[in-house]
């Protein structure tokens, strides 16, 4: 008799869980429907997509890639100190540098399967802030250098404190 009571209790618990699951699914469906309707209303009111005619950001990105492809470009590198809020002159550099984890081929087992390379043919790192740069000394010789954040590289001479000798 006790076994029968225990089985009935479990049947009741399972039935309640089934009802609870159905209620949650129904609520989720209502929310999804409401969100879809709201999106359709906004689209009807404001238009299906942005009215873009100049594609200026596209042009800017194209110009960035073309500037990065110039092997003769010499820029200035600076380190930024969040503590002092000042820039420190690091020196002249060849090009813009290469993000630390950049690769020629797609990482195996990285979850990036099927991703395509950037226009320069490389797969940049998705999780590093460091760069490889080529510092140029006073004689014009280039030195491969690993740089961590906060690094700025620009063709502009910025006001900053020189590195201590």
Helices and strands as residue ranges (DSSP letters): H 2-46, H 56-68, E 74-81, E 86-99, E 131-136, E 142-147, E 151-154, E 161-162
